[in-house]
């Protein structure tokens, strides 16, 4: 196809879903999953990086095109001493079904030292995600951006005109969680557990899962308060344990404050609190966690003192979350609690162990997503569709 046959369409917030802010850059646009005012309050660059990794962010449009090209500048993160990650994946959906996927080589390289959390970025070239042989006829197209690569979108080209995707009337599900919710170890952006659940349930996902940063930050609660949503969930616990960020005395009031802030903007919205999935290294041992490169593979271990009753372990956190939600539910009938071990528990660990002792593998992501869809969105779940 010659250059004259392509139609270029400017990419703006109208074509992007799942982002809370879209930054205009010298080349194009950079989606963010937290608003600009919140980004001014970040305590470090790690959260700045993870919120800019566009988990759940996708381009959505309607077209008769049979060929699509997306120019992007990815920023790929590697951890010093850890394994080299494969290139991120771009998933193409046609009328809600996966049609194709590809990757983009090159891009910037962001190298993080987990011992000091210092980082350096080496510039690299932009590239193009190409999709051909789309089915003929008018269709709804989504391009899901890699969940684990910062992605600056430069240009969208098609061989037929593009228009904004129609509003299908789907409910909006706003979710906040840790790296498992972020999907850092999932196979592709539509294979993160929240994406799996959203596709099965037929809802529009806004994924505020931030690797290492589900820490009850007030600016996240305010961002959730201000974001229109029909359904809200927060998955809290693992990052608080593995960072050893707070003690039990601070945890309870912090959870109450987080929920209070969300309720300021969503007083009656179904709100589901999830406790951590099973993670044996932290069930009864507090953090902080430390990386372990035994046998040349990255793994993690908990280093805290389990004899200290004030320290947070996953079992301590689950007990506290269950008590807090039960007490609040007496006055808030739309508040619900789900034990994360019902999504991934001991039997699942025996079958699908955590490869690095902390994160599930791709099959684990799919299982968690499928179970969440059943337990949360099913007929008896807190997110069940209501008549009328």
Buried (B, 14 or more C-beta within 10 A) or exposed (E): EEEEEBEEBEBEEEBBBBBBBBBEEEBBBBBBBBBEEBBEEBEEEBBBBBBBBBBBBBBBBBBBBBBBBBBBBBBBBBBEEBEEBEBBBBBBBBEEEBBBBBBBEBBBBBBBEBEEEEBEBEEBEBBBBBBEEBEEEEBBBBBBBBBBBBBBBBBBBBBBEBEEBEEEEEBBBBBBBBBBBBBBBBBBBBBBBBBBBBBBBBBBBBBBBBBBBBBBBEBBBBBBBBBEBBBBBBBBBBBBBBBBBBBBEBBEEBBEEBBEBBBEBBEEBBBBBBBBBBBBBBBEBBBEBEBEEEEEEBBBBBBBEEEEEEBBBBBBBBEBBBEBBEEBBEEBEBBBBBBBBBBBBEEBBEEBEBBBBBBBBBEBBBBBBBBBBBBBBBEEBBBEEEEE
